[in-house]
Amino acid sequence: MGLLSRFFKNEDSEDLGQAPPTKLPLRNDLCWCDSGLKYKKCHLEQDQIYLEKKRQKDLAAKKVCSPVFG
């Protein structure tokens, strides 16, 4: 990794993982991936991590695009 690439890292290249569906199942429903497991045992934790990373990334983008004064 070169010196300039350390300073100008592309934040968009971060992989957030597999995106969950727009409507998530409840904890005790079957998982959306058709594994046959309950959602809480299969993808609940991964989806929470994905959504938190996405929220932080959106907030960072909003701060960058906000006006300096006001």
C-alpha positions in Angstrom: 0.0 0.0 0.0 1.5 3.3 -1.1 1.8 6.5 0.9 -0.9 8.3 -1.1 -3.3 5.4 -1.0 -3.1 5.4 2.8 -4.2 9.0 3.0 -6.9 8.8 0.2 -8.5 5.5 1.1 -11.7 4.8 -0.8 -14.3 4.3 1.9 -16.9 3.1 -0.6 -14.9 0.0 -1.2 -15.8 -1.4 2.2 -17.8 -4.6 1.8 -20.8 -4.6 4.2 -21.6 -8.2 3.5 -24.8 -9.7 2.2 -27.7 -7.3 2.2 -30.8 -8.4 4.2 -34.2 -8.1 2.6 -36.2 -4.9 3.1 -38.8 -6.5 5.3 -37.1 -8.5 8.0 -38.8 -11.5 9.7 -39.5 -11.5 13.4 -37.1 -13.3 15.8 -39.0 -16.6 16.0 -40.0 -16.7 12.3 -38.1 -18.8 9.8 -35.1 -17.1 8.4 -35.3 -15.4 5.0 -32.4 -17.5 3.6 -34.6 -20.6 3.6 -32.2 -22.5 5.9 -35.0 -23.9 8.0 -33.6 -22.2 11.1 -35.3 -19.5 13.2 -34.2 -16.0 12.3 -32.6 -15.4 15.7 -30.3 -18.4 15.3 -29.4 -17.8 11.6 -29.1 -14.2 10.3 -30.3 -11.9 13.1 -26.8 -10.9 14.4 -25.4 -10.5 10.9 -28.3 -8.3 9.8 -28.0 -6.1 12.8 -24.2 -5.6 12.1 -25.0 -4.9 8.4 -27.7 -2.3 9.2 -25.5 -0.6 11.8 -22.5 -0.3 9.4 -24.9 1.0 6.7 -26.4 3.6 9.2 -22.9 4.8 10.1 -21.8 5.1 6.5 -25.0 7.1 5.7 -24.4 9.4 8.6 -20.8 10.0 7.5 -21.9 10.8 4.0 -24.5 13.2 5.3 -21.9 15.0 7.4 -19.6 15.3 4.3 -22.4 16.8 2.2 -23.8 19.1 4.9 -23.1 22.9 4.7 -20.2 24.3 6.7 -22.3 27.0 8.3 -25.7 26.2 9.7 
